[in-house]
């Protein structure tokens, strides 16, 4: 009871703080408006710049509380020829703290349309992720190469496994740090958890009403049938065929050889090089030098100046609601949640 009251007090305090922040932002807006009006009366040429700054101050308060309402940051215009270092970091998923699918797709599209861009160097530091996002990014990179005729290279940092390797298969050449762990060419299609015997022992009856004999497949309150096991295995097998096929194409290897390597294990950089999964072991700076060397083979490339690299990395801006959600998760009553895992590389 005391714990419940304490939790309620915390929630009320946080809500009060949100209200105070909103009131403060409104006050700032009023003060800014009055200040802007005063400046307008004295200087004719600066009201637009002043109002923009004022709106930015007010928006910063709002964004801290509720997050950035803008979908994605604008693409910065780069005036000189450059090679884009596109960061693929963290778990590959629709929307995360280090990886955002919409951001990476928009960035690749913007690079396609940027005449100053000379190519892409993927900086991969990822354990993998969902099949859909991995394949979508891979295909976007292939489209980039086809539409522009520009090259794509990849550099592996500490980890470039599973979906991270899948995406890098679009690269013309792959470089890796000597401490890289890579490979993990395989698929996770889901997970079956059968809790029926435990529920019987403690006297809990659970029943899910469905239409279709496999609709309740993988639910904790029903044993997995042989038919359902075959269904899930077929999903994993199809994704595996897709994965190994793109590796075979990207690395110019026979599919039989790829499948020998693709048992889900990870490889060190030296093992990956020996097995043809990467092209060279080097530092990131050395990889840049290698990219410039490859570019010099192009007759249209101007080698009179050193090649410049520009970083493109997703930045997640945390906000007050993230903190509020974390505290709320500690206060609310815990409950067991069972769900089907994403199809993942």
Secondary structure in CASP SS format (residue, H / E / C, confidence):
PFRMAT SS
TARGET T0000
AUTHOR 0000-0000-0000
METHOD secondary structure of the structure
MODEL  1
X C 1.00
X H 1.00
X H 1.00
X H 1.00
X H 1.00
X H 1.00
X H 1.00
X H 1.00
X H 1.00
X H 1.00
X H 1.00
X H 1.00
X H 1.00
X H 1.00
X H 1.00
X H 1.00
X H 1.00
X H 1.00
X H 1.00
X H 1.00
X H 1.00
X H 1.00
X H 1.00
X H 1.00
X H 1.00
X H 1.00
X H 1.00
X H 1.00
X H 1.00
X H 1.00
X H 1.00
X H 1.00
X H 1.00
X H 1.00
X H 1.00
X H 1.00
X H 1.00
X H 1.00
X H 1.00
X H 1.00
X H 1.00
X H 1.00
X C 1.00
X C 1.00
X C 1.00
X C 1.00
X H 1.00
X H 1.00
X H 1.00
X H 1.00
X H 1.00
X H 1.00
X H 1.00
X H 1.00
X H 1.00
X H 1.00
X H 1.00
X H 1.00
X H 1.00
X H 1.00
X H 1.00
X H 1.00
X H 1.00
X H 1.00
X H 1.00
X H 1.00
X C 1.00
X C 1.00
X C 1.00
X C 1.00
X C 1.00
X C 1.00
X C 1.00
X C 1.00
X C 1.00
X C 1.00
X C 1.00
X C 1.00
X C 1.00
X C 1.00
X C 1.00
X E 1.00
X E 1.00
X E 1.00
X E 1.00
X E 1.00
X E 1.00
X E 1.00
X E 1.00
X C 1.00
X C 1.00
X E 1.00
X C 1.00
X C 1.00
X E 1.00
X C 1.00
X C 1.00
X C 1.00
X C 1.00
X E 1.00
X H 1.00
X H 1.00
X H 1.00
X H 1.00
X H 1.00
X H 1.00
X H 1.00
X H 1.00
X H 1.00
X H 1.00
X H 1.00
X H 1.00
X C 1.00
X C 1.00
X C 1.00
X C 1.00
X E 1.00
X E 1.00
X E 1.00
X E 1.00
X E 1.00
X E 1.00
X E 1.00
X E 1.00
X E 1.00
X E 1.00
X C 1.00
X C 1.00
X E 1.00
X E 1.00
X H 1.00
X H 1.00
X H 1.00
X H 1.00
X H 1.00
X H 1.00
X H 1.00
X H 1.00
X H 1.00
X H 1.00
X H 1.00
X H 1.00
X H 1.00
X H 1.00
X H 1.00
X H 1.00
X H 1.00
X H 1.00
X C 1.00
X C 1.00
X E 1.00
X E 1.00
X E 1.00
X E 1.00
X E 1.00
X E 1.00
X E 1.00
X E 1.00
X E 1.00
X E 1.00
X E 1.00
X C 1.00
X H 1.00
X H 1.00
X H 1.00
X H 1.00
X H 1.00
X H 1.00
X C 1.00
X C 1.00
X C 1.00
X C 1.00
X E 1.00
X E 1.00
X E 1.00
X E 1.00
X C 1.00
X C 1.00
X C 1.00
X C 1.00
X E 1.00
X E 1.00
X E 1.00
X C 1.00
X C 1.00
X C 1.00
X C 1.00
X E 1.00
X C 1.00
X C 1.00
X C 1.00
X C 1.00
X C 1.00
X C 1.00
X C 1.00
X H 1.00
X H 1.00
X H 1.00
X H 1.00
X H 1.00
X H 1.00
X C 1.00
X C 1.00
X C 1.00
X C 1.00
X C 1.00
X C 1.00
X C 1.00
X C 1.00
X C 1.00
X C 1.00
X C 1.00
X C 1.00
X C 1.00
X C 1.00
X C 1.00
X C 1.00
X C 1.00
X C 1.00
X C 1.00
X C 1.00
X C 1.00
X C 1.00
X C 1.00
X C 1.00
X H 1.00
X H 1.00
X H 1.00
X H 1.00
X H 1.00
X H 1.00
X H 1.00
X H 1.00
X H 1.00
X H 1.00
X H 1.00
X H 1.00
X H 1.00
X H 1.00
X H 1.00
X H 1.00
X H 1.00
X H 1.00
X H 1.00
X H 1.00
X H 1.00
X H 1.00
X H 1.00
X H 1.00
X H 1.00
X H 1.00
X C 1.00
X C 1.00
X C 1.00
X H 1.00
X H 1.00
X H 1.00
X H 1.00
X H 1.00
X H 1.00
X H 1.00
X C 1.00
X C 1.00
X C 1.00
X C 1.00
X E 1.00
X E 1.00
X E 1.00
X H 1.00
X H 1.00
X H 1.00
X H 1.00
X H 1.00
X H 1.00
X C 1.00
X C 1.00
X C 1.00
X C 1.00
X C 1.00
X E 1.00
X E 1.00
X C 1.00
X C 1.00
X H 1.00
X H 1.00
X H 1.00
X H 1.00
X H 1.00
X H 1.00
X H 1.00
X H 1.00
X H 1.00
X H 1.00
X H 1.00
X H 1.00
X C 1.00
X C 1.00
X C 1.00
X C 1.00
X C 1.00
X C 1.00
X C 1.00
X C 1.00
X C 1.00
X C 1.00
X C 1.00
X C 1.00
X C 1.00
X E 1.00
X E 1.00
X E 1.00
X E 1.00
X C 1.00
X C 1.00
X C 1.00
X C 1.00
X C 1.00
X C 1.00
X C 1.00
X H 1.00
X H 1.00
X H 1.00
X H 1.00
X H 1.00
X H 1.00
X H 1.00
X H 1.00
X H 1.00
X H 1.00
X H 1.00
X H 1.00
X C 1.00
X C 1.00
X C 1.00
X C 1.00
X C 1.00
X C 1.00
X C 1.00
X C 1.00
X C 1.00
X C 1.00
X C 1.00
X C 1.00
X E 1.00
X C 1.00
END
